[in-house]
Amino acid sequence: MKHSEMINNLGIKIAYLLLKHKADLDVSIYMNNNRLTFRDYKFIFNSHIDVSEITEYSNKHSITMTFEGDFYHALNYNSNPLLVKKFIALLKEYGYYYEMGNAWNLALYKI
């Protein structure tokens, strides 16, 4: 599997995890110069997005996420430890870990 396909697969799995835990509100997932957002439980893709123009703490070679709402509270205040545990396990399954840039964004890096 090509790297870009693997990143897309991981991004979609993250999106479904967030939907399942109702933590998708105000979340954007940036991958392969695309942005994945949510509206009414549907995915919305925008192409040709340079994530480095959105946040200085980004990784164009993997996934960068910006967020508010429930996912923000889960990562910053441990309001949903099960979601965070599943998120970390999913990243490890693909060989990644996350680093927070600000309280409202993160980027993935290879383990």
C-alpha positions in Angstrom: 0.0 0.0 0.0 1.3 3.4 -0.9 2.0 5.9 1.9 -0.7 8.3 0.7 -3.3 5.5 0.7 -2.2 4.4 4.2 -2.6 8.0 5.5 -6.0 8.3 3.9 -7.1 5.0 5.5 -5.9 6.1 8.9 -7.6 9.5 8.5 -10.9 7.8 7.7 -10.6 5.4 10.6 -9.9 8.4 12.9 -13.0 10.1 11.5 -15.2 7.0 12.2 -13.8 6.7 15.7 -14.7 10.4 16.4 -18.2 9.9 14.9 -18.7 6.8 17.0 -17.9 8.7 20.2 -19.8 11.8 19.1 -16.6 13.8 19.2 -16.6 15.0 15.6 -17.9 18.6 16.1 -15.4 21.2 15.0 -12.7 18.7 14.0 -10.7 18.9 10.8 -8.3 16.2 9.7 -5.6 17.3 7.2 -4.0 14.6 5.1 -2.4 14.5 1.7 -3.2 18.2 1.0 -6.9 17.5 1.8 -9.1 18.5 4.7 -11.8 16.2 6.1 -14.5 17.8 8.2 -17.9 16.7 9.3 -21.4 18.1 8.9 -24.6 16.3 9.9 -22.7 13.0 10.3 -21.3 13.2 6.8 -17.8 13.7 5.6 -16.8 16.8 3.7 -13.5 16.8 1.7 -11.7 19.9 0.6 -8.8 19.6 -1.8 -5.5 21.5 -2.2 -5.3 22.6 1.5 -1.8 23.6 2.8 -2.0 22.7 6.5 1.1 24.8 7.3 -1.1 27.8 6.5 -3.6 26.6 9.1 -1.2 25.9 12.0 2.5 26.1 12.4 2.5 22.8 14.2 1.7 20.5 11.3 3.1 17.5 9.5 2.4 17.5 5.8 3.8 13.9 5.6 1.2 12.4 7.8 -1.9 13.8 9.5 -2.6 17.0 11.3 -5.8 17.7 13.2 -7.4 20.8 14.5 -10.3 20.5 17.0 -12.6 22.1 19.5 -15.5 20.6 21.4 -15.5 17.1 22.7 -12.3 15.9 21.1 -10.5 19.0 22.6 -11.9 18.1 26.0 -11.0 14.5 25.7 -7.3 15.2 24.9 -6.8 18.2 27.2 -9.0 17.3 30.2 -9.4 13.5 29.9 -13.1 13.8 29.7 -13.4 10.7 27.6 -10.5 8.3 28.5 -12.0 5.5 26.4 -11.9 7.7 23.2 -8.3 8.7 23.9 -7.2 5.1 24.6 -8.8 4.0 21.3 -7.3 6.9 19.4 -3.8 6.1 20.7 -4.3 2.3 19.9 -5.4 3.2 16.4 -2.3 5.4 15.8 0.0 2.6 17.1 -1.7 0.1 14.8 -0.4 2.3 11.9 3.0 3.0 13.5 2.3 6.6 14.6 2.0 8.7 17.8 0.7 12.2 18.2 2.2 15.4 19.5 0.1 18.4 20.6 1.1 21.7 19.0 -1.3 23.9 20.8 -4.3 22.8 22.9 -6.4 22.8 19.7 -4.1 20.9 17.3 -1.9 17.9 16.9 0.3 16.2 14.3 1.2 12.5 13.8 4.7 11.2 13.6 6.2 7.8 12.9 7.1 5.8 15.9 
